[in-house]
Amino acid sequence: MFWHHLHIDFLWVHKRVRGKGYGSALLKEMENYALKNRCRFVYLDTFSFQAPEFYIKHGYTVFGTLENHPKGFNQYFLQKRYEK
């Protein structure tokens, strides 16, 4: 957390327990921490073979894309803003 935002570097849930709400619960805890500390937004990146849909489902928006990086995939940069 710096410059009034929280950057999520890693959020990973083992495939054996995916779909059971652990990822959503972890993400919500991080967002609550950001809000308690007056962050203006949460920022992260993910790849097309990872979880962009997961974050979009939780209210994140894509603000940038590196196409064909790594080759054959895309890297997405997402944010969830709290300021109006």
BELZI-V805204 format. One line per field, one symbol per residue. ss: DSSP state (h for helix, s for strand, l for the rest). psi: psi as a letter, one per 30 degrees, with the letter a starting at -180 (. if undefined). burial: # if it has 9 or more other C-alpha atoms within 8 Angstrom, else .. A space follows every 50 residues. Layout:
BEGIN
ss=???
psi=???
burial=???
END
This chain:
BEGIN
ss=lsllssssllllllhhhllllhhhhhhhhhhhhhhhllllssssssslll lhhhhhhlllssssssllllllllssssssslll
psi=klhhlkkjekjkkkffgkggfeeeeeeeeeeeeeefghkflkkllllfgc heeeeefggkkkflkjkhjlkfllkkklljkfl.
burial=...###.#.........#...##..##...#..##...##########.. ##..##...###..#..##...########....
END
